[in-house]
């Protein structure tokens, strides 16, 4: 009984092919399932890698013959081929160049590396081995795969944008022909899915840390995050020299262009490269005054006085704090709630408290280090309790509304009074 033929499905730029070995040992490509059909063709080789190269060229030739592509794609494809691995290394070298010539921050390089670490295996599973064959259709399938894996919208936007940027750079640097440019519009994400703590939740979180001696270090970290709105990376790099108790101020200075004389540490790089300062809140100062000074000059440390790792802080928050407290703050099914909060949620909390207390938006913008007021408005939202309070101030249909702001009372409609602006 003859062996059953094994097919491999390969997606070219224009057609989907079935790739298989004939009894003669030569590779064959069958594209008759497409419409229009490019037919079935022998690839003239017994070598798998050579067969893939030949199939890629066949895909272009048939696309031109069937008037699906401009003949120029054949000229471009003859001498410009870039493997996935080679292209990724080229782009990583490009973004990793010196900061003074436009290189990316280490954190940005890390994000790019994570993108390619996921995309390359996916592309290979799709039988795509060259950047020449990375198309809008492939990116659409990649987005669908990310959806299935449960990745957030913002992550998908970052992934696809990074890949498109890399392809554009390959083209601009003549590593790829112009015909490889990907035209796939992406919708930029708006709003946020980051949970914002309430005052009651933050109080419970800090109380939990105070009750468990092994979590004292985490309680100090979370108190600082809640009272400053700092990013966890900024807090981990905070040094005693950044704190001036005399004037009650914390200063965060971007050191990108500064010579750091201490060879034992790297220059601090703040997001947006915006140095800033802000007052020390009365709720935070006792914590800072209590913390023991260490030889490394850093203010906050992890468990057993080690270096503060954002990952360890995040995992400890989830396992030792959020999980035990979750039953006290139930979340409706399908909604984002208490258990979904993370370290960045304290930055949201800080902004929310500032907004609800009436701190002017430009002031909060300076404290957070934002230069775009739209970003601050992103954080300026009211909790349910505050929304209820504000709603009761309004008079819509002739009833009475009581204002609880500044101790005033809204005149009733019968008295002809109208309070507030809409």
VONUKE-861926 format. One record per residue (C-alpha): residue number from 1; x, y, z. Coordinates in pm, whole numbers. Example, Ala and Ser with C-alpha at 12.3 -4.5 7.8 and 13.67 -1.06 7.14 Angstrom:
# residues 2
atom resi = 1	px = 1230	py = -450	pz = 780
atom resi = 2	px = 1367	py = -106	pz = 714
***
This chain:
# residues 422
atom resi = 1	px = 0	py = 0	pz = 0
atom resi = 2	px = 156	py = 333	pz = -104
atom resi = 3	px = 241	py = 587	pz = 166
atom resi = 4	px = -1	py = 872	pz = 213
atom resi = 5	px = 135	py = 1198	pz = 76
atom resi = 6	px = 222	py = 1454	pz = 344
atom resi = 7	px = 146	py = 1813	pz = 258
atom resi = 8	px = 285	py = 2132	pz = 408
atom resi = 9	px = 84	py = 2450	pz = 374
atom resi = 10	px = 298	py = 2748	pz = 278
atom resi = 11	px = 165	py = 3102	pz = 247
atom resi = 12	px = 336	py = 3319	pz = -11
atom resi = 13	px = 288	py = 3686	pz = -71
atom resi = 14	px = 3	py = 3624	pz = -317
atom resi = 15	px = -101	py = 3258	pz = -295
atom resi = 16	px = -138	py = 2968	pz = -56
atom resi = 17	px = 48	py = 2655	pz = -166
atom resi = 18	px = 58	py = 2289	pz = -75
atom resi = 19	px = 421	py = 2177	pz = -67
atom resi = 20	px = 502	py = 1806	pz = -90
atom resi = 21	px = 762	py = 1555	pz = -210
atom resi = 22	px = 700	py = 1355	pz = -526
atom resi = 23	px = 805	py = 991	pz = -551
atom resi = 24	px = 1106	py = 1113	pz = -751
atom resi = 25	px = 1225	py = 1306	pz = -444
atom resi = 26	px = 1161	py = 1647	pz = -602
atom resi = 27	px = 952	py = 1907	pz = -423
atom resi = 28	px = 622	py = 2005	pz = -582
atom resi = 29	px = 397	py = 2308	pz = -517
atom resi = 30	px = 21	py = 2296	pz = -574
atom resi = 31	px = -168	py = 2626	pz = -576
atom resi = 32	px = -487	py = 2517	pz = -752
atom resi = 33	px = -701	py = 2591	pz = -446
atom resi = 34	px = -650	py = 2964	pz = -506
atom resi = 35	px = -873	py = 3185	pz = -718
atom resi = 36	px = -736	py = 3261	pz = -968
atom resi = 37	px = -529	py = 2945	pz = -974
atom resi = 38	px = -151	py = 2962	pz = -1023
atom resi = 39	px = -149	py = 2590	pz = -1104
atom resi = 40	px = 78	py = 2306	pz = -994
atom resi = 41	px = 454	py = 2316	pz = -1051
atom resi = 42	px = 768	py = 2116	pz = -984
atom resi = 43	px = 1027	py = 2315	pz = -791
atom resi = 44	px = 1313	py = 2120	pz = -945
atom resi = 45	px = 1504	py = 2043	pz = -626
atom resi = 46	px = 1525	py = 1779	pz = -354
atom resi = 47	px = 1653	py = 2030	pz = -96
atom resi = 48	px = 1386	py = 2175	pz = 134
atom resi = 49	px = 1548	py = 2519	pz = 175
atom resi = 50	px = 1603	py = 2552	pz = -199
atom resi = 51	px = 1242	py = 2449	pz = -252
atom resi = 52	px = 1119	py = 2732	pz = -29
atom resi = 53	px = 1332	py = 2981	pz = -222
atom resi = 54	px = 1201	py = 2849	pz = -552
atom resi = 55	px = 842	py = 2860	pz = -425
atom resi = 56	px = 881	py = 3219	pz = -318
atom resi = 57	px = 997	py = 3312	pz = -668
atom resi = 58	px = 721	py = 3101	pz = -825
atom resi = 59	px = 465	py = 3287	pz = -615
atom resi = 60	px = 582	py = 3619	pz = -761
atom resi = 61	px = 604	py = 3491	pz = -1119
atom resi = 62	px = 251	py = 3353	pz = -1111
atom resi = 63	px = 120	py = 3674	pz = -951
atom resi = 64	px = 265	py = 3875	pz = -1239
atom resi = 65	px = 130	py = 3635	pz = -1502
atom resi = 66	px = -218	py = 3653	pz = -1347
atom resi = 67	px = -198	py = 4034	pz = -1330
atom resi = 68	px = -206	py = 4041	pz = -951
atom resi = 69	px = 132	py = 4214	pz = -920
atom resi = 70	px = 348	py = 4460	pz = -1107
atom resi = 71	px = 639	py = 4304	pz = -1300
atom resi = 72	px = 871	py = 4519	pz = -1089
atom resi = 73	px = 833	py = 4270	pz = -803
atom resi = 74	px = 1035	py = 4020	pz = -1006
atom resi = 75	px = 1323	py = 4260	pz = -1051
atom resi = 76	px = 1320	py = 4344	pz = -681
atom resi = 77	px = 1311	py = 3982	pz = -573
atom resi = 78	px = 1618	py = 3872	pz = -769
atom resi = 79	px = 1886	py = 4034	pz = -553
atom resi = 80	px = 1722	py = 4145	pz = -225
atom resi = 81	px = 1639	py = 3872	pz = 26
atom resi = 82	px = 1644	py = 3909	pz = 401
atom resi = 83	px = 1598	py = 3620	pz = 643
atom resi = 84	px = 1397	py = 3675	pz = 960
atom resi = 85	px = 1696	py = 3617	pz = 1186
atom resi = 86	px = 1928	py = 3848	pz = 992
atom resi = 87	px = 1665	py = 4121	pz = 977
atom resi = 88	px = 1593	py = 4104	pz = 1349
atom resi = 89	px = 1962	py = 4135	pz = 1430
atom resi = 90	px = 1998	py = 4431	pz = 1194
atom resi = 91	px = 1705	py = 4611	pz = 1353
atom resi = 92	px = 1821	py = 4536	pz = 1707
atom resi = 93	px = 2161	py = 4681	pz = 1623
atom resi = 94	px = 1986	py = 4987	pz = 1481
atom resi = 95	px = 1768	py = 5059	pz = 1785
atom resi = 96	px = 2057	py = 4973	pz = 2018
atom resi = 97	px = 2289	py = 5239	pz = 1878
atom resi = 98	px = 2408	py = 5531	pz = 2092
atom resi = 99	px = 2135	py = 5746	pz = 2246
atom resi = 100	px = 2298	py = 6060	pz = 2106
atom resi = 101	px = 2235	py = 5932	pz = 1752
atom resi = 102	px = 1875	py = 5837	pz = 1823
atom resi = 103	px = 1907	py = 5495	pz = 1985
atom resi = 104	px = 1626	py = 5365	pz = 2202
atom resi = 105	px = 1626	py = 5338	pz = 2579
atom resi = 106	px = 1715	py = 4997	pz = 2728
atom resi = 107	px = 1352	py = 4945	pz = 2834
atom resi = 108	px = 1236	py = 5012	pz = 2477
atom resi = 109	px = 1494	py = 4771	pz = 2337
atom resi = 110	px = 1365	py = 4509	pz = 2580
atom resi = 111	px = 1009	py = 4557	pz = 2454
atom resi = 112	px = 1122	py = 4521	pz = 2092
atom resi = 113	px = 1309	py = 4202	pz = 2177
atom resi = 114	px = 992	py = 4057	pz = 2331
atom resi = 115	px = 799	py = 4141	pz = 2013
atom resi = 116	px = 1040	py = 3958	pz = 1783
atom resi = 117	px = 1071	py = 3666	pz = 2026
atom resi = 118	px = 700	py = 3600	pz = 1968
atom resi = 119	px = 671	py = 3698	pz = 1603
atom resi = 120	px = 962	py = 3496	pz = 1461
atom resi = 121	px = 837	py = 3153	pz = 1582
atom resi = 122	px = 486	py = 3240	pz = 1463
atom resi = 123	px = 609	py = 3337	pz = 1116
atom resi = 124	px = 818	py = 3020	pz = 1085
atom resi = 125	px = 514	py = 2809	pz = 1176
atom resi = 126	px = 338	py = 2987	pz = 891
atom resi = 127	px = 626	py = 2877	pz = 663
atom resi = 128	px = 752	py = 3234	pz = 633
atom resi = 129	px = 1131	py = 3251	pz = 664
atom resi = 130	px = 1210	py = 3582	pz = 494
atom resi = 131	px = 1104	py = 3938	pz = 564
atom resi = 132	px = 1022	py = 3961	pz = 193
atom resi = 133	px = 721	py = 3739	pz = 262
atom resi = 134	px = 592	py = 3929	pz = 566
atom resi = 135	px = 267	py = 4080	pz = 440
atom resi = 136	px = -42	py = 4255	pz = 571
atom resi = 137	px = -224	py = 3923	pz = 551
atom resi = 138	px = 38	py = 3758	pz = 772
atom resi = 139	px = 10	py = 4039	pz = 1028
atom resi = 140	px = -368	py = 3999	pz = 1032
atom resi = 141	px = -322	py = 3630	pz = 1116
atom resi = 142	px = -64	py = 3724	pz = 1379
atom resi = 143	px = -311	py = 3966	pz = 1540
atom resi = 144	px = -573	py = 3692	pz = 1544
atom resi = 145	px = -324	py = 3458	pz = 1714
atom resi = 146	px = -244	py = 3724	pz = 1976
atom resi = 147	px = -618	py = 3759	pz = 2036
atom resi = 148	px = -645	py = 3388	pz = 2093
atom resi = 149	px = -355	py = 3397	pz = 2338
atom resi = 150	px = -533	py = 3662	pz = 2544
atom resi = 151	px = -302	py = 3956	pz = 2477
atom resi = 152	px = -441	py = 4305	pz = 2541
atom resi = 153	px = -529	py = 4548	pz = 2263
atom resi = 154	px = -238	py = 4778	pz = 2351
atom resi = 155	px = 5	py = 4487	pz = 2332
atom resi = 156	px = -124	py = 4388	pz = 1989
atom resi = 157	px = -95	py = 4748	pz = 1869
atom resi = 158	px = 266	py = 4765	pz = 1992
atom resi = 159	px = 353	py = 4431	pz = 1832
atom resi = 160	px = 215	py = 4512	pz = 1486
atom resi = 161	px = 345	py = 4869	pz = 1491
atom resi = 162	px = 695	py = 4748	pz = 1578
atom resi = 163	px = 693	py = 4494	pz = 1294
atom resi = 164	px = 573	py = 4757	pz = 1045
atom resi = 165	px = 841	py = 4999	pz = 1166
atom resi = 166	px = 1107	py = 4733	pz = 1120
atom resi = 167	px = 991	py = 4657	pz = 764
atom resi = 168	px = 988	py = 5028	pz = 678
atom resi = 169	px = 1342	py = 5061	pz = 811
atom resi = 170	px = 1457	py = 4759	pz = 607
atom resi = 171	px = 1313	py = 4926	pz = 296
atom resi = 172	px = 1466	py = 5266	pz = 372
atom resi = 173	px = 1805	py = 5104	pz = 427
atom resi = 174	px = 1774	py = 4903	pz = 101
atom resi = 175	px = 1762	py = 4569	pz = 279
atom resi = 176	px = 1419	py = 4511	pz = 121
atom resi = 177	px = 1260	py = 4638	pz = -201
atom resi = 178	px = 987	py = 4901	pz = -193
atom resi = 179	px = 732	py = 4638	pz = -294
atom resi = 180	px = 762	py = 4484	pz = 54
atom resi = 181	px = 612	py = 4786	pz = 229
atom resi = 182	px = 314	py = 4680	pz = 443
atom resi = 183	px = -4	py = 4881	pz = 408
atom resi = 184	px = -215	py = 4786	pz = 705
atom resi = 185	px = -384	py = 5072	pz = 896
atom resi = 186	px = -392	py = 5018	pz = 1272
atom resi = 187	px = -630	py = 5187	pz = 1515
atom resi = 188	px = -443	py = 5345	pz = 1803
atom resi = 189	px = -579	py = 5238	pz = 2144
atom resi = 190	px = -758	py = 5498	pz = 2353
atom resi = 191	px = -848	py = 5500	pz = 2718
atom resi = 192	px = -707	py = 5241	pz = 2956
atom resi = 193	px = -785	py = 4902	pz = 3102
atom resi = 194	px = -562	py = 4960	pz = 3405
atom resi = 195	px = -762	py = 4933	pz = 3724
atom resi = 196	px = -765	py = 5236	pz = 3956
atom resi = 197	px = -766	py = 5163	pz = 4328
atom resi = 198	px = -1015	py = 5327	pz = 4563
atom resi = 199	px = -907	py = 5483	pz = 4893
atom resi = 200	px = -1066	py = 5192	pz = 5081
atom resi = 201	px = -874	py = 4938	pz = 4873
atom resi = 202	px = -540	py = 5114	pz = 4916
atom resi = 203	px = -601	py = 5138	pz = 5291
atom resi = 204	px = -668	py = 4763	pz = 5304
atom resi = 205	px = -360	py = 4686	pz = 5092
atom resi = 206	px = -128	py = 4887	pz = 5317
atom resi = 207	px = -287	py = 4739	pz = 5630
atom resi = 208	px = -218	py = 4390	pz = 5497
atom resi = 209	px = 149	py = 4478	pz = 5442
atom resi = 210	px = 174	py = 4618	pz = 5796
atom resi = 211	px = 21	py = 4304	pz = 5947
atom resi = 212	px = 278	py = 4069	pz = 5788
atom resi = 213	px = 636	py = 4145	pz = 5890
atom resi = 214	px = 777	py = 3988	pz = 5571
atom resi = 215	px = 581	py = 4246	pz = 5368
atom resi = 216	px = 714	py = 4559	pz = 5539
atom resi = 217	px = 939	py = 4635	pz = 5244
atom resi = 218	px = 642	py = 4608	pz = 5006
atom resi = 219	px = 430	py = 4832	pz = 5227
atom resi = 220	px = 698	py = 5103	pz = 5206
atom resi = 221	px = 711	py = 5069	pz = 4827
atom resi = 222	px = 333	py = 5084	pz = 4786
atom resi = 223	px = 301	py = 5380	pz = 5021
atom resi = 224	px = 552	py = 5570	pz = 4811
atom resi = 225	px = 378	py = 5478	pz = 4486
atom resi = 226	px = 41	py = 5589	pz = 4622
atom resi = 227	px = 172	py = 5919	pz = 4762
atom resi = 228	px = 388	py = 6023	pz = 4464
atom resi = 229	px = 239	py = 5872	pz = 4147
atom resi = 230	px = 590	py = 5761	pz = 4052
atom resi = 231	px = 651	py = 5475	pz = 3812
atom resi = 232	px = 789	py = 5161	pz = 3975
atom resi = 233	px = 1109	py = 5193	pz = 3768
atom resi = 234	px = 1157	py = 5548	pz = 3899
atom resi = 235	px = 1098	py = 5438	pz = 4257
atom resi = 236	px = 1343	py = 5149	pz = 4224
atom resi = 237	px = 1612	py = 5395	pz = 4111
atom resi = 238	px = 1534	py = 5660	pz = 4376
atom resi = 239	px = 1842	py = 5761	pz = 4578
atom resi = 240	px = 1876	py = 5944	pz = 4906
atom resi = 241	px = 2048	py = 6224	pz = 4717
atom resi = 242	px = 1716	py = 6278	pz = 4532
atom resi = 243	px = 1539	py = 6364	pz = 4860
atom resi = 244	px = 1575	py = 6704	pz = 5027
atom resi = 245	px = 1410	py = 6689	pz = 5368
atom resi = 246	px = 1505	py = 7052	pz = 5430
atom resi = 247	px = 1271	py = 7184	pz = 5161
atom resi = 248	px = 1048	py = 6873	pz = 5170
atom resi = 249	px = 1099	py = 6787	pz = 4801
atom resi = 250	px = 1183	py = 6482	pz = 4589
atom resi = 251	px = 1382	py = 6553	pz = 4272
atom resi = 252	px = 1399	py = 6313	pz = 3978
atom resi = 253	px = 1675	py = 6410	pz = 3737
atom resi = 254	px = 1718	py = 6248	pz = 3396
atom resi = 255	px = 2086	py = 6159	pz = 3355
atom resi = 256	px = 2085	py = 6070	pz = 2986
atom resi = 257	px = 2326	py = 6354	pz = 2900
atom resi = 258	px = 2510	py = 6348	pz = 3233
atom resi = 259	px = 2843	py = 6184	pz = 3306
atom resi = 260	px = 2788	py = 5940	pz = 3591
atom resi = 261	px = 3115	py = 5926	pz = 3782
atom resi = 262	px = 3011	py = 5625	pz = 3987
atom resi = 263	px = 3103	py = 5336	pz = 3759
atom resi = 264	px = 2899	py = 5105	pz = 3977
atom resi = 265	px = 2568	py = 5234	pz = 3845
atom resi = 266	px = 2413	py = 5330	pz = 3513
atom resi = 267	px = 2277	py = 5672	pz = 3425
atom resi = 268	px = 1913	py = 5714	pz = 3524
atom resi = 269	px = 1683	py = 5756	pz = 3227
atom resi = 270	px = 1335	py = 5893	pz = 3292
atom resi = 271	px = 1053	py = 5834	pz = 3049
atom resi = 272	px = 1009	py = 6139	pz = 2821
atom resi = 273	px = 1351	py = 6254	pz = 2952
atom resi = 274	px = 1171	py = 6510	pz = 3168
atom resi = 275	px = 1334	py = 6585	pz = 3503
atom resi = 276	px = 1084	py = 6688	pz = 3768
atom resi = 277	px = 1034	py = 6758	pz = 4136
atom resi = 278	px = 737	py = 6743	pz = 4372
atom resi = 279	px = 666	py = 6796	pz = 4744
atom resi = 280	px = 680	py = 6511	pz = 4994
atom resi = 281	px = 329	py = 6434	pz = 5116
atom resi = 282	px = 274	py = 6421	pz = 5492
atom resi = 283	px = 157	py = 6058	pz = 5462
atom resi = 284	px = 487	py = 5959	pz = 5300
atom resi = 285	px = 741	py = 6149	pz = 5509
atom resi = 286	px = 725	py = 5921	pz = 5819
atom resi = 287	px = 796	py = 5621	pz = 5595
atom resi = 288	px = 1098	py = 5789	pz = 5438
atom resi = 289	px = 1233	py = 5896	pz = 5778
atom resi = 290	px = 1198	py = 5541	pz = 5911
atom resi = 291	px = 1371	py = 5360	pz = 5624
atom resi = 292	px = 1726	py = 5250	pz = 5700
atom resi = 293	px = 2005	py = 5385	pz = 5479
atom resi = 294	px = 2210	py = 5133	pz = 5278
atom resi = 295	px = 2555	py = 5158	pz = 5126
atom resi = 296	px = 2421	py = 5153	pz = 4769
atom resi = 297	px = 2245	py = 5487	pz = 4822
atom resi = 298	px = 1906	py = 5359	pz = 4708
atom resi = 299	px = 1600	py = 5438	pz = 4917
atom resi = 300	px = 1383	py = 5132	pz = 4853
atom resi = 301	px = 1489	py = 4769	pz = 4855
atom resi = 302	px = 1329	py = 4432	pz = 4803
atom resi = 303	px = 1298	py = 4141	pz = 5046
atom resi = 304	px = 1608	py = 4075	pz = 5257
atom resi = 305	px = 1736	py = 4423	pz = 5161
atom resi = 306	px = 1809	py = 4316	pz = 4804
atom resi = 307	px = 1775	py = 4533	pz = 4494
atom resi = 308	px = 1413	py = 4634	pz = 4437
atom resi = 309	px = 1292	py = 4431	pz = 4139
atom resi = 310	px = 965	py = 4550	pz = 3979
atom resi = 311	px = 886	py = 4189	pz = 3883
atom resi = 312	px = 931	py = 4061	pz = 4239
atom resi = 313	px = 725	py = 4350	pz = 4374
atom resi = 314	px = 448	py = 4275	pz = 4124
atom resi = 315	px = 440	py = 3902	pz = 4198
atom resi = 316	px = 445	py = 3960	pz = 4573
atom resi = 317	px = 163	py = 4213	pz = 4548
atom resi = 318	px = -53	py = 3963	pz = 4360
atom resi = 319	px = 23	py = 3653	pz = 4566
atom resi = 320	px = 57	py = 3791	pz = 4918
atom resi = 321	px = -178	py = 4090	pz = 4912
atom resi = 322	px = -438	py = 4095	pz = 4635
atom resi = 323	px = -528	py = 3727	pz = 4644
atom resi = 324	px = -592	py = 3716	pz = 5022
atom resi = 325	px = -792	py = 4040	pz = 5011
atom resi = 326	px = -991	py = 3963	pz = 4695
atom resi = 327	px = -1289	py = 3823	pz = 4886
atom resi = 328	px = -1333	py = 4162	pz = 5054
atom resi = 329	px = -1356	py = 4343	pz = 4721
atom resi = 330	px = -1556	py = 4118	pz = 4484
atom resi = 331	px = -1561	py = 4201	pz = 4115
atom resi = 332	px = -1861	py = 4136	pz = 3888
atom resi = 333	px = -1794	py = 3864	pz = 3632
atom resi = 334	px = -1641	py = 3996	pz = 3312
atom resi = 335	px = -1534	py = 4329	pz = 3463
atom resi = 336	px = -1198	py = 4470	pz = 3568
atom resi = 337	px = -1172	py = 4494	pz = 3945
atom resi = 338	px = -960	py = 4473	pz = 4257
atom resi = 339	px = -770	py = 4157	pz = 4165
atom resi = 340	px = -674	py = 4309	pz = 3828
atom resi = 341	px = -490	py = 4602	pz = 3989
atom resi = 342	px = -114	py = 4617	pz = 3953
atom resi = 343	px = 173	py = 4846	pz = 4056
atom resi = 344	px = 81	py = 5098	pz = 3787
atom resi = 345	px = -267	py = 5118	pz = 3942
atom resi = 346	px = -116	py = 5329	pz = 4220
atom resi = 347	px = -24	py = 5592	pz = 3961
atom resi = 348	px = -388	py = 5596	pz = 3853
atom resi = 349	px = -491	py = 5615	pz = 4218
atom resi = 350	px = -265	py = 5915	pz = 4278
atom resi = 351	px = -413	py = 6100	pz = 3981
atom resi = 352	px = -767	py = 6014	pz = 4082
atom resi = 353	px = -718	py = 6143	pz = 4437
atom resi = 354	px = -562	py = 6462	pz = 4301
atom resi = 355	px = -854	py = 6513	pz = 4063
atom resi = 356	px = -1120	py = 6442	pz = 4325
atom resi = 357	px = -950	py = 6676	pz = 4571
atom resi = 358	px = -941	py = 6959	pz = 4321
atom resi = 359	px = -567	py = 6981	pz = 4253
atom resi = 360	px = -527	py = 7185	pz = 3930
atom resi = 361	px = -452	py = 6972	pz = 3628
atom resi = 362	px = -130	py = 7157	pz = 3528
atom resi = 363	px = 11	py = 7093	pz = 3877
atom resi = 364	px = -57	py = 6720	pz = 3854
atom resi = 365	px = 89	py = 6723	pz = 3504
atom resi = 366	px = 419	py = 6855	pz = 3644
atom resi = 367	px = 420	py = 6609	pz = 3932
atom resi = 368	px = 373	py = 6314	pz = 3697
atom resi = 369	px = 624	py = 6433	pz = 3440
atom resi = 370	px = 373	py = 6451	pz = 3154
atom resi = 371	px = 396	py = 6720	pz = 2889
atom resi = 372	px = 66	py = 6629	pz = 2722
atom resi = 373	px = -243	py = 6734	pz = 2915
atom resi = 374	px = -441	py = 6464	pz = 2734
atom resi = 375	px = -233	py = 6208	pz = 2920
atom resi = 376	px = -326	py = 6364	pz = 3253
atom resi = 377	px = -693	py = 6369	pz = 3155
atom resi = 378	px = -648	py = 5999	pz = 3089
atom resi = 379	px = -606	py = 5960	pz = 3466
atom resi = 380	px = -860	py = 6223	pz = 3570
atom resi = 381	px = -1172	py = 6022	pz = 3633
atom resi = 382	px = -1408	py = 5998	pz = 3928
atom resi = 383	px = -1482	py = 5695	pz = 4141
atom resi = 384	px = -1846	py = 5593	pz = 4182
atom resi = 385	px = -1882	py = 5763	pz = 4523
atom resi = 386	px = -1755	py = 6091	pz = 4388
atom resi = 387	px = -1973	py = 6063	pz = 4077
atom resi = 388	px = -2276	py = 6014	pz = 4302
atom resi = 389	px = -2183	py = 6322	pz = 4504
atom resi = 390	px = -2147	py = 6539	pz = 4196
atom resi = 391	px = -2465	py = 6406	pz = 4033
atom resi = 392	px = -2675	py = 6500	pz = 4337
atom resi = 393	px = -2571	py = 6863	pz = 4294
atom resi = 394	px = -2755	py = 6886	pz = 3962
atom resi = 395	px = -3120	py = 6994	pz = 3917
atom resi = 396	px = -3279	py = 6854	pz = 3601
atom resi = 397	px = -3661	py = 6837	pz = 3644
atom resi = 398	px = -3757	py = 7086	pz = 3911
atom resi = 399	px = -3658	py = 6891	pz = 4222
atom resi = 400	px = -3412	py = 7013	pz = 4481
atom resi = 401	px = -3045	py = 6933	pz = 4469
atom resi = 402	px = -2812	py = 6981	pz = 4761
atom resi = 403	px = -2457	py = 7086	pz = 4696
atom resi = 404	px = -2205	py = 6937	pz = 4932
atom resi = 405	px = -1915	py = 7132	pz = 4794
atom resi = 406	px = -1783	py = 7417	pz = 5008
atom resi = 407	px = -2082	py = 7380	pz = 5241
atom resi = 408	px = -2330	py = 7551	pz = 5006
atom resi = 409	px = -2693	py = 7460	pz = 4935
atom resi = 410	px = -2843	py = 7479	pz = 4589
atom resi = 411	px = -3164	py = 7689	pz = 4571
atom resi = 412	px = -3469	py = 7489	pz = 4463
atom resi = 413	px = -3634	py = 7541	pz = 4128
atom resi = 414	px = -3937	py = 7689	pz = 4306
atom resi = 415	px = -3715	py = 7971	pz = 4430
atom resi = 416	px = -3600	py = 8034	pz = 4078
atom resi = 417	px = -3241	py = 7936	pz = 4153
atom resi = 418	px = -3001	py = 7760	pz = 3917
atom resi = 419	px = -2663	py = 7631	pz = 4032
atom resi = 420	px = -2367	py = 7522	pz = 3828
atom resi = 421	px = -2279	py = 7516	pz = 3462
atom resi = 422	px = -2337	py = 7235	pz = 3218
***
